[in-house]
């Protein structure tokens, strides 16, 4: 059934249905300029670098091990109570 239908084509827009406003300095342009964000300062380009400082890993592993030990102790302790 889909093969019998003709393919749909897009209708091309010929232009805006409304005329463009005349380019005059008026209150609307002052309002538009007021709403424009101020230019951002030039972003500092930081050089990409790979850090070799892995000293934080030991502390993280110790914290994970401590939490795991507490959780395991809680489970074992509750198994005797229940």
C-alpha positions in Angstrom: 0.0 0.0 0.0 2.8 2.4 0.8 4.3 1.8 -2.7 1.2 3.0 -4.4 1.3 6.4 -2.8 3.4 9.2 -4.3 6.2 10.5 -2.0 5.4 13.6 -0.1 7.3 16.7 -1.0 8.1 19.6 1.1 6.4 22.9 0.3 9.1 25.5 -0.1 8.6 28.8 1.8 8.8 31.7 -0.5 9.4 34.2 2.2 8.0 35.7 5.4 4.3 36.6 5.3 5.1 39.8 7.2 7.2 42.7 5.8 10.5 43.5 7.5 10.5 46.6 9.6 12.5 49.6 8.3 15.9 49.9 9.8 15.6 53.0 12.0 17.1 53.8 15.3 14.2 53.7 17.7 13.2 52.5 21.1 12.9 48.9 20.1 16.5 48.7 19.1 17.5 50.3 22.4 15.5 47.6 24.2 17.1 44.9 22.1 20.6 46.3 22.8 19.7 46.3 26.5 18.8 42.6 26.4 22.0 41.6 24.7 24.5 40.1 27.2 27.7 42.0 27.6 30.7 40.4 25.9 32.4 37.8 27.9 36.1 38.3 28.8 38.5 36.3 26.7 38.6 32.7 28.0 42.0 31.6 29.3 43.2 28.7 27.2 44.6 26.1 29.6 47.0 23.6 28.4 45.7 20.1 28.7 47.9 18.0 31.0 47.7 14.6 32.5 48.4 14.4 36.2 50.4 11.5 37.6 49.4 12.2 41.2 47.4 9.2 42.4 47.9 9.8 46.1 44.1 10.3 46.6 43.5 6.7 45.4 44.8 5.1 48.6 42.5 7.2 50.8 39.5 6.3 48.6 40.4 2.6 48.8 40.7 2.8 52.5 37.3 4.5 52.8 35.6 1.9 50.5 37.2 -1.0 52.5 36.0 0.6 55.8 32.5 1.0 54.6 32.5 -2.5 53.2 33.7 -4.0 56.5 31.0 -2.1 58.4 28.3 -3.3 56.0 29.6 -6.9 56.2 29.7 -6.8 60.0 26.2 -5.4 60.1 24.9 -8.3 57.8 26.7 -10.9 59.8 25.5 -9.4 63.1 21.9 -9.3 61.9 22.0 -12.9 60.7 22.5 -14.0 64.4 19.7 -11.8 65.7 17.1 -12.7 63.1 
